[in-house]
Amino acid sequence: MLQGIAFYVMSAVAVVAGLLVVTARNPVHSVLWLILAFFSSAGLFVLLGAEFLAMLLVVVYVGAVAVLFLFVVMMLDVDFVRLREGFASYLPLAAIVAGILLAEMVMISILVAQGGAAADATAPVVYGSDMTNVEAIGRVLYTEYVYLFQAAGIVLLIAMIGAIVLTLRKKPSVRRQDPGAQTNRDRRTSVEIKGVTTGVGVTSEELR
């Protein structure tokens, strides 16, 4: 009974938060509603026994993606009023796409309930009743799929380096640090002792 109540409460919160993400006028409020939807979905994953997916949703999407959206929305001077001017014109097309997606989800749910869609599915790998979901995924990921996992990491690294190279622009008018020159300088070139008379102070010319 308690799990059923938790399921319906978090499902309702996730649906309402998802609607408010789209309909909220303030973009900052939209991001906050998105974070609430992520937390509710993570709770649903916990009820399903998928602790790894719940942790992934909170750590990656809430801790990185949603926070990035929030900083971008708050730091960029975007005219959201102008962006929302054509919202009504796209509403019929959005309703058609939403109706198609809803019909597909209903059809899949009916097939799964009748056992037709899952009849030919491969049985899950069971390691033992005392093993957690995260440990089972880790063993499969780092044994059977270790090469694919490493290949995915290399692809992401190449994409990150490519993004840095494409966006890096060197301007001659901007002063940049030279770590080699800073490390190799000695005391003679970096320190200068000035003889200051007591009560007179240092002039601007001496400081230069």
C-alpha angles and dihedrals in degrees: 000000000000092000090049092052091048091049095052093043095050092042091053092047091049093050094046092046091050091053092048090051089064100036101041114112095208112069091209089057089050091057091048091051088049090055090051090051090051092051092049091050090050089054090052090052089053090053089051091053094249099127093160093058091047092051091046091051093051099041100040106028101031098032097042117010099039093042089050090051090050094051093045092050093047097043102042119076097227122166099227092175089064092046092054095051093092095044095107093051092057094044097092092050091046090051091052093050091046091050092052092049091047091051091050092050091049092049092049091048091052092049092049091048090052093046095240099115094044097042095095096034119124115253114252120254110257117198100173143310093256094057119096126228093250093051092049092051091047093053093050093043096051098039114034098021100031094117093049089047092053091046090053090051091051091050091051091048092051090048091051093049091047092051091051093048093048095048098040112104122181114210118196092212093059117087113229134191122256106207093187094054091045093051097044099047118110135212095268094060098038105040127055122181116216124200107226122190114229113256095010103079130200123305125219091251092056091050090055 
